[in-house]
Amino acid sequence: MKKLFWRILLASMLVLPLGGLTLAQDDVVTIEFWGGWTGPDGDIMADLVNQWNEENPGIQVNLTIQQWSPLFDAFVVSASAGESPDILAMHPQEMPQFVELGLLTPLDDVIEGLEAINPDNYPASAWNANIYQGALYGIPLDLHMHGLYYNLDIFEEAGIEAPPATGEELLEIGRMLTIDENGLHPGDDGFDPDNVVQYAINMHTNHHAFFQWWSLYNQLGGQLISEDGTECVMDLDKAAEAWQFLQDLVYVHHIAPQGQTDYATDFLSGRTAMLIDGPWRMPALEAAEEESGFRWASARYPQVFDEQYAVWGSSHIFTLPALADPDKQDEALMFLEWLAANSAAWAESGQLPAFRAVMESEEFQSMYGREAFIEMMPYEVLFPNTPKYSEIFASNAPTPMMVMAQNIMLEQADPRTEVEAACEAITSILATP
């Protein structure tokens, strides 16, 4: 039924005129399109590309997918050889480093006169995130952020009517949902933290650990990099307080596992009753519901600290590499125009399409599980734009953020010591030409 709805919606959308874009009919043009969607969202993007290829035999899009960090490494290597894909997906915070290297095309003049790709069709927050030093370098596809998923059967069995909305509720509900092999909960006499059979919530040990920290640090009103981009201005007390909350979930309250790696499997198997993850997780949850009857719901990321509500967020964007074949640029824009106008199907990936007509449609607003994420959209906070992004945040290297996160969450290191060391390292990176 859901797929039928999307086919009807896609068929009913405006067929966009392509303005001044022209296409020679003699030869097949192949567009190289690179992206990092390695989860269920990658399958949805592949379906969209296949649909385009079937409908447009003269322009064939070749989609290449791999993990984001290796994808960017491959992009730099290809650029050093004088070659680039025609379209490269990324996140806004990764964009400045490639702009500074001269590897991305400014888009203000390129998109002039296009029907779908123009600022009127996107929320200002989504569009403006792609502007760096006064120029547009990216075209938004979606928005996404962390949310909370919970197992309805486990909640009902425990007599819990609603998911936690605050830090206090997370701890209270967390104790109720954490059970050792003897049926005891944290705080009970004889509770055995070394033999827990059900934890309340997952705990990331990869880059999503500092994504969670970023949510809490921003709830405290923290700032990471100075306005001029030259130094780390982390509030060490607030940064340590945010990390301490996460670390205590594992080592003090015992409601989250230490060293967890397969978060999704643990949630689906019932080892954890709640899961912090992004909207991209929904296709897998929907599949589990269909295959095994797994019952789930979503909620906003908890407001742990009272100063303000904030949640880590980002988006997927499209860029046009500067070293791509200029003779294919018109065809690449044709595909991106079509993809923007047809991004309703992207909602099946769980992501929140940034194209306004889709985002504001009643059908999308009412899709199961999306409401909590839609509510969080005004509160998402992206990492700061800096050309040193990969050196500070990359997940496939010992960057300050990864080292800080893993020392605190895996080694139980002192948060205050680690945030101070991370801030010193970040300032050193920013000061290096």
Helices and strands as residue ranges (DSSP letters): H 2-12, E 29-35, H 40-55, E 59-65, H 68-80, E 87-90, G 92-94, H 95-100, G 119-121, H 124-128, E 131-132, E 135-136, E 139-140, E 142-145, E 147-151, H 152-158, H 167-177, E 179-180, E 196-201, H 207-219, H 236-251, H 263-269, E 272-277, G 279-281, H 282-292, E 296-299, E 311-314, E 317-319, G 326-328, H 329-341, G 343-349, E 352-353, H 356-359, H 362-365, H 371-376, G 377-379, E 380-381, H 389-393, H 400-410, H 415-431
